Amino acid sequence: MHVYLDKDIDLGLIRARRVAVIGYGNQGRAQALNLRDSGVEVTVALRAGSPRRHGAQSEGFEVVTAAEAAAECDVAILLAADEDHGRIYEEELAPHLRAGAAIGFAHGLSIRFGLIKPRADLDIFLVSPKGPGTALRRDFEAGSGLVSLFAVDQDASGGAEALALSYAGAIGSGRVGILPTSFAEECEADLFNESAVLWGTIPELIQAGFETLVEAGFAPEIAYFECLTEVKLIADLIYERGIAGMREAISNTAEFGALDGGPRIVTDATRAEMRRILAEVRDGRFVEKLLADAKAGYPRLRASREAARAHPIEAVRREILDLGGTT
Ligand SMILES: NC(=O)c1ccc[n+]([C@@H]2O[C@H](COP(=O)([O-])OP(=O)(O)OC[C@H]3O[C@@H](n4cnc5c(N)ncnc54)[C@H](OP(=O)(O)O)[C@@H]3O)[C@@H](O)[C@H]2O)c1
């Protein structure tokens, strides 16, 4: 795979265009700030009553609505929640974007699953940073960047790929690497990971491990440090050395525990469930569930946030922080 870097990129392409960043949340704020620092002309678009308007204005951006931004821009970057993309495109972008404009995405969901059927004259590209906006901004300010994936779904102008790379460079990813993918590959792999590996499984494992120790009479504080705090240490080790390197860096006792216990938790049944999760992602059942929850006012998301806040592990965290400890 060819990994693109700043030397492969013409930053002038994005600098020559007016960019509208739609949304000023996790990704929107970071991308707008990085673009501006890279010499790109940026307008931020938010709903009229958005609580984030003031923040974006106080950080020096002109703030307009998505419809107003669409009429003025050459490139609209859609950084609203994925489930809102269809409505924003239909009501605010499609009627106003000038012929030959481009829409950029940070995640492939709304194109992959047909929430948006873009006009044929538009360039449609993806630049997906592999991390949250906070890290995208922090690393950029530190002179580095986050790896991004990029893809083109529709190349009406013949220049969509070069434009996507230019955009990725302007948010800082050309400093570390921009990897080619497709909307489908980025979207499906990302949704699978969110459900089955990082966001879905690791927190469940931490809570289950904590519950097992506390149920057996261990002090909650000890259970907390064992099952939660050490996650950061192992993540750092894996990031720096890989999984084999991590194994070499830990004690023989820890390594033996890993080989004895890990395969009993992640079993053939776990792998079979992972395949089912991937199938549900690919055939659209996962996105149907997401859209149904959004339409009903997010009852499942709200209940899950409430359950996470109410879990006893959070009380231990507050207690440790109150005592001046670090977590
Ligand atoms: N979060 C991540 O780490 C991450 C990483 C990679 C890719 N992505 C992708 O980036 C995109 C944005 O995700 P996010 O997490 O940054 O979302 P977010 O934090 O929920 O922010 C969404 C923003 O969109 C705004 N918005 C909603 N409706 C709008 C409208 N009609 N016009 C203009 N703005 C509108 C919201 O406005 P209000 O402030 O008024 O609510 C908010 O500022 C998604 O496609 C996501 O998959 C996210």
The ligand as a Gaussian input file, in Angstrom:
#p B3LYP/6-31G(d) Opt

LIG

0 1
 N      -15.607000      11.760000      17.107000
 C      -14.594000      11.130000      16.526000
 O      -13.617000      10.749000      17.179000
 C      -14.588000      10.847000      15.038000
 C      -13.449000      10.276000      14.442000
 C      -13.425000      10.095000      13.053000
 C      -14.551000      10.431000      12.307000
 N      -15.662000      10.948000      12.927000
 C      -16.806000      11.340000      12.094000
 O      -16.896000      12.762000      12.107000
 C      -18.251000      13.163000      11.929000
 C      -18.656000      14.104000      13.059000
 O      -18.605000      13.376000      14.278000
 P      -18.357000      14.136000      15.674000
 O      -18.104000      13.072000      16.692000
 O      -17.370000      15.231000      15.478000
 O      -19.830000      14.777000      15.906000
 P      -20.321000      15.689000      17.133000
 O      -19.221000      15.896000      18.121000
 O      -21.613000      15.086000      17.591000
 O      -20.612000      17.099000      16.448000
 C      -21.618000      17.252000      15.489000
 C      -21.718000      18.725000      15.131000
 O      -22.630000      18.843000      14.034000
 C      -23.480000      19.929000      14.295000
 N      -24.734000      19.907000      13.535000
 C      -25.830000      19.140000      13.696000
 N      -26.786000      19.493000      12.809000
 C      -26.257000      20.503000      12.072000
 C      -26.751000      21.315000      10.998000
 N      -27.987000      21.141000      10.498000
 N      -25.951000      22.277000      10.494000
 C      -24.707000      22.472000      10.972000
 N      -24.180000      21.742000      12.000000
 C      -24.957000      20.770000      12.526000
 C      -23.709000      19.839000      15.793000
 O      -24.247000      21.046000      16.210000
 P      -24.707000      21.362000      17.732000
 O      -23.434000      21.804000      18.346000
 O      -25.689000      22.439000      17.552000
 O      -25.280000      20.098000      18.274000
 C      -22.267000      19.593000      16.261000
 O      -21.559000      20.789000      16.363000
 C      -19.063000      11.871000      11.851000
 O      -19.210000      11.513000      10.498000
 C      -18.173000      10.866000      12.571000
 O      -18.410000       9.527000      12.212000
 C      -15.697000      11.184000      14.257000

